[in-house]
Amino acid sequence: MTKLTPIESEFATTEDAEAHDAWVRAKVERALASTKQRIPHDAVMAKAQAVLDKYK
């Protein structure tokens, strides 16, 4: 187990970093393989902007 410092990584060990990387990669692979209907970028950004505008 290789310990890491906060300057090197947000994870305590290389094993933690590798496990997180594997988890993210698996999520991305599932998302890319998904057959769910896609939401256009402009629609997502408009919805996010509406949320932000609500708190101005």
mmCIF file of the N, C-alpha and C atoms, coordinates in Angstrom:
data_MODEL
# 
_entry.id   MODEL 
# 
loop_
_atom_site.group_PDB 
_atom_site.id 
_atom_site.type_symbol 
_atom_site.label_atom_id 
_atom_site.label_alt_id 
_atom_site.label_comp_id 
_atom_site.label_asym_id 
_atom_site.label_entity_id 
_atom_site.label_seq_id 
_atom_site.pdbx_PDB_ins_code 
_atom_site.Cartn_x 
_atom_site.Cartn_y 
_atom_site.Cartn_z 
_atom_site.occupancy 
_atom_site.B_iso_or_equiv 
_atom_site.pdbx_formal_charge 
_atom_site.auth_seq_id 
_atom_site.auth_comp_id 
_atom_site.auth_asym_id 
_atom_site.auth_atom_id 
_atom_site.pdbx_PDB_model_num 
ATOM 1   N N  . MET A 1 1  ? 0.855   -1.174 0.000   1.00 0.00 ? 1  MET A N  1 
ATOM 2   C CA . MET A 1 1  ? 0.000   0.000  0.000   1.00 0.00 ? 1  MET A CA 1 
ATOM 3   C C  . MET A 1 1  ? 0.902   1.239  0.000   1.00 0.00 ? 1  MET A C  1 
ATOM 4   N N  . THR A 1 2  ? 0.766   2.049  -1.022  1.00 0.00 ? 2  THR A N  1 
ATOM 5   C CA . THR A 1 2  ? 1.543   3.281  -1.108  1.00 0.00 ? 2  THR A CA 1 
ATOM 6   C C  . THR A 1 2  ? 0.707   4.426  -0.577  1.00 0.00 ? 2  THR A C  1 
ATOM 7   N N  . LYS A 1 3  ? 1.191   5.077  0.474   1.00 0.00 ? 3  LYS A N  1 
ATOM 8   C CA . LYS A 1 3  ? 0.470   6.212  1.035   1.00 0.00 ? 3  LYS A CA 1 
ATOM 9   C C  . LYS A 1 3  ? 0.772   7.455  0.213   1.00 0.00 ? 3  LYS A C  1 
ATOM 10  N N  . LEU A 1 4  ? -0.229  8.278  0.063   1.00 0.00 ? 4  LEU A N  1 
ATOM 11  C CA . LEU A 1 4  ? -0.100  9.506  -0.703  1.00 0.00 ? 4  LEU A CA 1 
ATOM 12  C C  . LEU A 1 4  ? -0.309  10.717 0.199   1.00 0.00 ? 4  LEU A C  1 
ATOM 13  N N  . THR A 1 5  ? 0.293   11.829 -0.160  1.00 0.00 ? 5  THR A N  1 
ATOM 14  C CA . THR A 1 5  ? 0.073   13.070 0.586   1.00 0.00 ? 5  THR A CA 1 
ATOM 15  C C  . THR A 1 5  ? -1.026  13.871 -0.106  1.00 0.00 ? 5  THR A C  1 
ATOM 16  N N  . PRO A 1 6  ? -1.647  14.814 0.609   1.00 0.00 ? 6  PRO A N  1 
ATOM 17  C CA . PRO A 1 6  ? -2.692  15.639 -0.016  1.00 0.00 ? 6  PRO A CA 1 
ATOM 18  C C  . PRO A 1 6  ? -2.184  16.426 -1.226  1.00 0.00 ? 6  PRO A C  1 
ATOM 19  N N  . ILE A 1 7  ? -0.889  16.680 -1.291  1.00 0.00 ? 7  ILE A N  1 
ATOM 20  C CA . ILE A 1 7  ? -0.337  17.388 -2.449  1.00 0.00 ? 7  ILE A CA 1 
ATOM 21  C C  . ILE A 1 7  ? -0.351  16.482 -3.682  1.00 0.00 ? 7  ILE A C  1 
ATOM 22  N N  . GLU A 1 8  ? -0.151  15.186 -3.483  1.00 0.00 ? 8  GLU A N  1 
ATOM 23  C CA . GLU A 1 8  ? -0.110  14.231 -4.593  1.00 0.00 ? 8  GLU A CA 1 
ATOM 24  C C  . GLU A 1 8  ? -1.496  13.823 -5.072  1.00 0.00 ? 8  GLU A C  1 
ATOM 25  N N  . SER A 1 9  ? -2.421  13.650 -4.134  1.00 0.00 ? 9  SER A N  1 
ATOM 26  C CA . SER A 1 9  ? -3.719  13.087 -4.485  1.00 0.00 ? 9  SER A CA 1 
ATOM 27  C C  . SER A 1 9  ? -4.742  13.378 -3.399  1.00 0.00 ? 9  SER A C  1 
ATOM 28  N N  . GLU A 1 10 ? -6.009  13.372 -3.777  1.00 0.00 ? 10 GLU A N  1 
ATOM 29  C CA . GLU A 1 10 ? -7.062  13.522 -2.779  1.00 0.00 ? 10 GLU A CA 1 
ATOM 30  C C  . GLU A 1 10 ? -7.336  12.209 -2.048  1.00 0.00 ? 10 GLU A C  1 
ATOM 31  N N  . PHE A 1 11 ? -6.696  11.126 -2.493  1.00 0.00 ? 11 PHE A N  1 
ATOM 32  C CA . PHE A 1 11 ? -6.872  9.817  -1.880  1.00 0.00 ? 11 PHE A CA 1 
ATOM 33  C C  . PHE A 1 11 ? -5.700  9.498  -0.963  1.00 0.00 ? 11 PHE A C  1 
ATOM 34  N N  . ALA A 1 12 ? -5.954  8.681  0.039   1.00 0.00 ? 12 ALA A N  1 
ATOM 35  C CA . ALA A 1 12 ? -4.928  8.347  1.028   1.00 0.00 ? 12 ALA A CA 1 
ATOM 36  C C  . ALA A 1 12 ? -3.900  7.366  0.482   1.00 0.00 ? 12 ALA A C  1 
ATOM 37  N N  . THR A 1 13 ? -4.334  6.475  -0.403  1.00 0.00 ? 13 THR A N  1 
ATOM 38  C CA . THR A 1 13 ? -3.421  5.459  -0.940  1.00 0.00 ? 13 THR A CA 1 
ATOM 39  C C  . THR A 1 13 ? -3.622  5.307  -2.445  1.00 0.00 ? 13 THR A C  1 
ATOM 40  N N  . THR A 1 14 ? -2.636  4.698  -3.088  1.00 0.00 ? 14 THR A N  1 
ATOM 41  C CA . THR A 1 14 ? -2.784  4.438  -4.521  1.00 0.00 ? 14 THR A CA 1 
ATOM 42  C C  . THR A 1 14 ? -3.922  3.454  -4.778  1.00 0.00 ? 14 THR A C  1 
ATOM 43  N N  . GLU A 1 15 ? -4.141  2.543  -3.843  1.00 0.00 ? 15 GLU A N  1 
ATOM 44  C CA . GLU A 1 15 ? -5.236  1.584  -3.993  1.00 0.00 ? 15 GLU A CA 1 
ATOM 45  C C  . GLU A 1 15 ? -6.577  2.304  -3.989  1.00 0.00 ? 15 GLU A C  1 
ATOM 46  N N  . ASP A 1 16 ? -6.730  3.293  -3.098  1.00 0.00 ? 16 ASP A N  1 
ATOM 47  C CA . ASP A 1 16 ? -7.970  4.076  -3.064  1.00 0.00 ? 16 ASP A CA 1 
ATOM 48  C C  . ASP A 1 16 ? -8.168  4.812  -4.384  1.00 0.00 ? 16 ASP A C  1 
ATOM 49  N N  . ALA A 1 17 ? -7.104  5.411  -4.895  1.00 0.00 ? 17 ALA A N  1 
ATOM 50  C CA . ALA A 1 17 ? -7.177  6.145  -6.159  1.00 0.00 ? 17 ALA A CA 1 
ATOM 51  C C  . ALA A 1 17 ? -7.543  5.208  -7.307  1.00 0.00 ? 17 ALA A C  1 
ATOM 52  N N  . GLU A 1 18 ? -6.940  4.036  -7.350  1.00 0.00 ? 18 GLU A N  1 
ATOM 53  C CA . GLU A 1 18 ? -7.225  3.070  -8.416  1.00 0.00 ? 18 GLU A CA 1 
ATOM 54  C C  . GLU A 1 18 ? -8.649  2.547  -8.316  1.00 0.00 ? 18 GLU A C  1 
ATOM 55  N N  . ALA A 1 19 ? -9.125  2.323  -7.108  1.00 0.00 ? 19 ALA A N  1 
ATOM 56  C CA . ALA A 1 19 ? -10.502 1.850  -6.925  1.00 0.00 ? 19 ALA A CA 1 
ATOM 57  C C  . ALA A 1 19 ? -11.488 2.917  -7.398  1.00 0.00 ? 19 ALA A C  1 
ATOM 58  N N  . HIS A 1 20 ? -11.216 4.172  -7.083  1.00 0.00 ? 20 HIS A N  1 
ATOM 59  C CA . HIS A 1 20 ? -12.095 5.260  -7.523  1.00 0.00 ? 20 HIS A CA 1 
ATOM 60  C C  . HIS A 1 20 ? -12.067 5.360  -9.044  1.00 0.00 ? 20 HIS A C  1 
ATOM 61  N N  . ASP A 1 21 ? -10.897 5.264  -9.638  1.00 0.00 ? 21 ASP A N  1 
ATOM 62  C CA . ASP A 1 21 ? -10.767 5.319  -11.089 1.00 0.00 ? 21 ASP A CA 1 
ATOM 63  C C  . ASP A 1 21 ? -11.580 4.206  -11.745 1.00 0.00 ? 21 ASP A C  1 
ATOM 64  N N  . ALA A 1 22 ? -11.491 3.007  -11.205 1.00 0.00 ? 22 ALA A N  1 
ATOM 65  C CA . ALA A 1 22 ? -12.245 1.877  -11.756 1.00 0.00 ? 22 ALA A CA 1 
ATOM 66  C C  . ALA A 1 22 ? -13.745 2.114  -11.637 1.00 0.00 ? 22 ALA A C  1 
ATOM 67  N N  . TRP A 1 23 ? -14.179 2.673  -10.521 1.00 0.00 ? 23 TRP A N  1 
ATOM 68  C CA . TRP A 1 23 ? -15.596 2.961  -10.302 1.00 0.00 ? 23 TRP A CA 1 
ATOM 69  C C  . TRP A 1 23 ? -16.096 3.979  -11.323 1.00 0.00 ? 23 TRP A C  1 
ATOM 70  N N  . VAL A 1 24 ? -15.334 5.063  -11.524 1.00 0.00 ? 24 VAL A N  1 
ATOM 71  C CA . VAL A 1 24 ? -15.736 6.097  -12.487 1.00 0.00 ? 24 VAL A CA 1 
ATOM 72  C C  . VAL A 1 24 ? -15.771 5.513  -13.900 1.00 0.00 ? 24 VAL A C  1 
ATOM 73  N N  . ARG A 1 25 ? -14.751 4.751  -14.261 1.00 0.00 ? 25 ARG A N  1 
ATOM 74  C CA . ARG A 1 25 ? -14.708 4.164  -15.603 1.00 0.00 ? 25 ARG A CA 1 
ATOM 75  C C  . ARG A 1 25 ? -15.905 3.236  -15.842 1.00 0.00 ? 25 ARG A C  1 
ATOM 76  N N  . ALA A 1 26 ? -16.296 2.466  -14.828 1.00 0.00 ? 26 ALA A N  1 
ATOM 77  C CA . ALA A 1 26 ? -17.447 1.567  -14.958 1.00 0.00 ? 26 ALA A CA 1 
ATOM 78  C C  . ALA A 1 26 ? -18.731 2.370  -15.155 1.00 0.00 ? 26 ALA A C  1 
ATOM 79  N N  . LYS A 1 27 ? -18.881 3.469  -14.430 1.00 0.00 ? 27 LYS A N  1 
ATOM 80  C CA . LYS A 1 27 ? -20.069 4.318  -14.591 1.00 0.00 ? 27 LYS A CA 1 
ATOM 81  C C  . LYS A 1 27 ? -20.131 4.910  -15.994 1.00 0.00 ? 27 LYS A C  1 
ATOM 82  N N  . VAL A 1 28 ? -18.995 5.361  -16.494 1.00 0.00 ? 28 VAL A N  1 
ATOM 83  C CA . VAL A 1 28 ? -18.953 5.932  -17.842 1.00 0.00 ? 28 VAL A CA 1 
ATOM 84  C C  . VAL A 1 28 ? -19.302 4.867  -18.883 1.00 0.00 ? 28 VAL A C  1 
ATOM 85  N N  . GLU A 1 29 ? -18.751 3.682  -18.728 1.00 0.00 ? 29 GLU A N  1 
ATOM 86  C CA . GLU A 1 29 ? -19.051 2.598  -19.664 1.00 0.00 ? 29 GLU A CA 1 
ATOM 87  C C  . GLU A 1 29 ? -20.545 2.274  -19.672 1.00 0.00 ? 29 GLU A C  1 
ATOM 88  N N  . ARG A 1 30 ? -21.152 2.201  -18.468 1.00 0.00 ? 30 ARG A N  1 
ATOM 89  C CA . ARG A 1 30 ? -22.596 1.935  -18.393 1.00 0.00 ? 30 ARG A CA 1 
ATOM 90  C C  . ARG A 1 30 ? -23.388 3.052  -19.065 1.00 0.00 ? 30 ARG A C  1 
ATOM 91  N N  . ALA A 1 31 ? -22.977 4.300  -18.849 1.00 0.00 ? 31 ALA A N  1 
ATOM 92  C CA . ALA A 1 31 ? -23.686 5.432  -19.455 1.00 0.00 ? 31 ALA A CA 1 
ATOM 93  C C  . ALA A 1 31 ? -23.579 5.387  -20.975 1.00 0.00 ? 31 ALA A C  1 
ATOM 94  N N  . LEU A 1 32 ? -22.400 5.082  -21.485 1.00 0.00 ? 32 LEU A N  1 
ATOM 95  C CA . LEU A 1 32 ? -22.220 5.013  -22.935 1.00 0.00 ? 32 LEU A CA 1 
ATOM 96  C C  . LEU A 1 32 ? -23.010 3.869  -23.557 1.00 0.00 ? 32 LEU A C  1 
ATOM 97  N N  . ALA A 1 33 ? -23.191 2.784  -22.809 1.00 0.00 ? 33 ALA A N  1 
ATOM 98  C CA . ALA A 1 33 ? -23.918 1.625  -23.322 1.00 0.00 ? 33 ALA A CA 1 
ATOM 99  C C  . ALA A 1 33 ? -25.428 1.749  -23.129 1.00 0.00 ? 33 ALA A C  1 
ATOM 100 N N  . SER A 1 34 ? -25.859 2.751  -22.380 1.00 0.00 ? 34 SER A N  1 
ATOM 101 C CA . SER A 1 34 ? -27.271 2.917  -22.066 1.00 0.00 ? 34 SER A CA 1 
ATOM 102 C C  . SER A 1 34 ? -28.100 3.190  -23.319 1.00 0.00 ? 34 SER A C  1 
ATOM 103 N N  . THR A 1 35 ? -29.316 2.680  -23.312 1.00 0.00 ? 35 THR A N  1 
ATOM 104 C CA . THR A 1 35 ? -30.237 2.940  -24.414 1.00 0.00 ? 35 THR A CA 1 
ATOM 105 C C  . THR A 1 35 ? -31.314 3.952  -24.009 1.00 0.00 ? 35 THR A C  1 
ATOM 106 N N  . LYS A 1 36 ? -31.160 4.548  -22.846 1.00 0.00 ? 36 LYS A N  1 
ATOM 107 C CA . LYS A 1 36 ? -32.113 5.573  -22.403 1.00 0.00 ? 36 LYS A CA 1 
ATOM 108 C C  . LYS A 1 36 ? -32.071 6.767  -23.348 1.00 0.00 ? 36 LYS A C  1 
ATOM 109 N N  . GLN A 1 37 ? -33.201 7.473  -23.408 1.00 0.00 ? 37 GLN A N  1 
ATOM 110 C CA . GLN A 1 37 ? -33.272 8.661  -24.248 1.00 0.00 ? 37 GLN A CA 1 
ATOM 111 C C  . GLN A 1 37 ? -32.289 9.714  -23.737 1.00 0.00 ? 37 GLN A C  1 
ATOM 112 N N  . ARG A 1 38 ? -31.546 10.307 -24.633 1.00 0.00 ? 38 ARG A N  1 
ATOM 113 C CA . ARG A 1 38 ? -30.565 11.328 -24.283 1.00 0.00 ? 38 ARG A CA 1 
ATOM 114 C C  . ARG A 1 38 ? -31.244 12.675 -24.131 1.00 0.00 ? 38 ARG A C  1 
ATOM 115 N N  . ILE A 1 39 ? -30.703 13.505 -23.253 1.00 0.00 ? 39 ILE A N  1 
ATOM 116 C CA . ILE A 1 39 ? -31.213 14.861 -23.059 1.00 0.00 ? 39 ILE A CA 1 
ATOM 117 C C  . ILE A 1 39 ? -30.228 15.809 -23.740 1.00 0.00 ? 39 ILE A C  1 
ATOM 118 N N  . PRO A 1 40 ? -30.719 16.657 -24.633 1.00 0.00 ? 40 PRO A N  1 
ATOM 119 C CA . PRO A 1 40 ? -29.818 17.586 -25.322 1.00 0.00 ? 40 PRO A CA 1 
ATOM 120 C C  . PRO A 1 40 ? -29.108 18.522 -24.345 1.00 0.00 ? 40 PRO A C  1 
ATOM 121 N N  . HIS A 1 41 ? -27.872 18.849 -24.658 1.00 0.00 ? 41 HIS A N  1 
ATOM 122 C CA . HIS A 1 41 ? -27.054 19.717 -23.816 1.00 0.00 ? 41 HIS A CA 1 
ATOM 123 C C  . HIS A 1 41 ? -27.766 21.035 -23.524 1.00 0.00 ? 41 HIS A C  1 
ATOM 124 N N  . ASP A 1 42 ? -28.352 21.648 -24.534 1.00 0.00 ? 42 ASP A N  1 
ATOM 125 C CA . ASP A 1 42 ? -29.026 22.930 -24.345 1.00 0.00 ? 42 ASP A CA 1 
ATOM 126 C C  . ASP A 1 42 ? -30.165 22.827 -23.335 1.00 0.00 ? 42 ASP A C  1 
ATOM 127 N N  . ALA A 1 43 ? -30.881 21.705 -23.338 1.00 0.00 ? 43 ALA A N  1 
ATOM 128 C CA . ALA A 1 43 ? -31.985 21.516 -22.392 1.00 0.00 ? 43 ALA A CA 1 
ATOM 129 C C  . ALA A 1 43 ? -31.462 21.396 -20.964 1.00 0.00 ? 43 ALA A C  1 
ATOM 130 N N  . VAL A 1 44 ? -30.355 20.678 -20.799 1.00 0.00 ? 44 VAL A N  1 
ATOM 131 C CA . VAL A 1 44 ? -29.761 20.532 -19.466 1.00 0.00 ? 44 VAL A CA 1 
ATOM 132 C C  . VAL A 1 44 ? -29.267 21.880 -18.957 1.00 0.00 ? 44 VAL A C  1 
ATOM 133 N N  . MET A 1 45 ? -28.592 22.630 -19.822 1.00 0.00 ? 45 MET A N  1 
ATOM 134 C CA . MET A 1 45 ? -28.055 23.930 -19.424 1.00 0.00 ? 45 MET A CA 1 
ATOM 135 C C  . MET A 1 45 ? -29.177 24.911 -19.089 1.00 0.00 ? 45 MET A C  1 
ATOM 136 N N  . ALA A 1 46 ? -30.276 24.887 -19.831 1.00 0.00 ? 46 ALA A N  1 
ATOM 137 C CA . ALA A 1 46 ? -31.413 25.766 -19.541 1.00 0.00 ? 46 ALA A CA 1 
ATOM 138 C C  . ALA A 1 46 ? -32.023 25.433 -18.190 1.00 0.00 ? 46 ALA A C  1 
ATOM 139 N N  . LYS A 1 47 ? -32.123 24.147 -17.892 1.00 0.00 ? 47 LYS A N  1 
ATOM 140 C CA . LYS A 1 47 ? -32.675 23.739 -16.596 1.00 0.00 ? 47 LYS A CA 1 
ATOM 141 C C  . LYS A 1 47 ? -31.749 24.164 -15.457 1.00 0.00 ? 47 LYS A C  1 
ATOM 142 N N  . ALA A 1 48 ? -30.448 23.997 -15.647 1.00 0.00 ? 48 ALA A N  1 
ATOM 143 C CA . ALA A 1 48 ? -29.485 24.417 -14.624 1.00 0.00 ? 48 ALA A CA 1 
ATOM 144 C C  . ALA A 1 48 ? -29.529 25.927 -14.432 1.00 0.00 ? 48 ALA A C  1 
ATOM 145 N N  . GLN A 1 49 ? -29.642 26.674 -15.523 1.00 0.00 ? 49 GLN A N  1 
ATOM 146 C CA . GLN A 1 49 ? -29.711 28.129 -15.420 1.00 0.00 ? 49 GLN A CA 1 
ATOM 147 C C  . GLN A 1 49 ? -30.975 28.555 -14.680 1.00 0.00 ? 49 GLN A C  1 
ATOM 148 N N  . ALA A 1 50 ? -32.077 27.871 -14.903 1.00 0.00 ? 50 ALA A N  1 
ATOM 149 C CA . ALA A 1 50 ? -33.325 28.188 -14.204 1.00 0.00 ? 50 ALA A CA 1 
ATOM 150 C C  . ALA A 1 50 ? -33.165 27.991 -12.702 1.00 0.00 ? 50 ALA A C  1 
ATOM 151 N N  . VAL A 1 51 ? -32.467 26.942 -12.299 1.00 0.00 ? 51 VAL A N  1 
ATOM 152 C CA . VAL A 1 51 ? -32.218 26.712 -10.883 1.00 0.00 ? 51 VAL A CA 1 
ATOM 153 C C  . VAL A 1 51 ? -31.362 27.831 -10.309 1.00 0.00 ? 51 VAL A C  1 
ATOM 154 N N  . LEU A 1 52 ? -30.306 28.200 -11.021 1.00 0.00 ? 52 LEU A N  1 
ATOM 155 C CA . LEU A 1 52 ? -29.433 29.283 -10.555 1.00 0.00 ? 52 LEU A CA 1 
ATOM 156 C C  . LEU A 1 52 ? -30.186 30.599 -10.471 1.00 0.00 ? 52 LEU A C  1 
ATOM 157 N N  . ASP A 1 53 ? -31.020 30.889 -11.465 1.00 0.00 ? 53 ASP A N  1 
ATOM 158 C CA . ASP A 1 53 ? -31.774 32.147 -11.468 1.00 0.00 ? 53 ASP A CA 1 
ATOM 159 C C  . ASP A 1 53 ? -32.743 32.220 -10.295 1.00 0.00 ? 53 ASP A C  1 
ATOM 160 N N  . LYS A 1 54 ? -33.228 31.088 -9.863  1.00 0.00 ? 54 LYS A N  1 
ATOM 161 C CA . LYS A 1 54 ? -34.184 31.049 -8.753  1.00 0.00 ? 54 LYS A CA 1 
ATOM 162 C C  . LYS A 1 54 ? -33.530 31.549 -7.453  1.00 0.00 ? 54 LYS A C  1 
ATOM 163 N N  . TYR A 1 55 ? -32.220 31.419 -7.340  1.00 0.00 ? 55 TYR A N  1 
ATOM 164 C CA . TYR A 1 55 ? -31.527 31.791 -6.110  1.00 0.00 ? 55 TYR A CA 1 
ATOM 165 C C  . TYR A 1 55 ? -30.765 33.105 -6.208  1.00 0.00 ? 55 TYR A C  1 
ATOM 166 N N  . LYS A 1 56 ? -31.013 33.870 -7.259  1.00 0.00 ? 56 LYS A N  1 
ATOM 167 C CA . LYS A 1 56 ? -30.360 35.183 -7.397  1.00 0.00 ? 56 LYS A CA 1 
ATOM 168 C C  . LYS A 1 56 ? -31.037 36.206 -6.522  1.00 0.00 ? 56 LYS A C  1 
# 
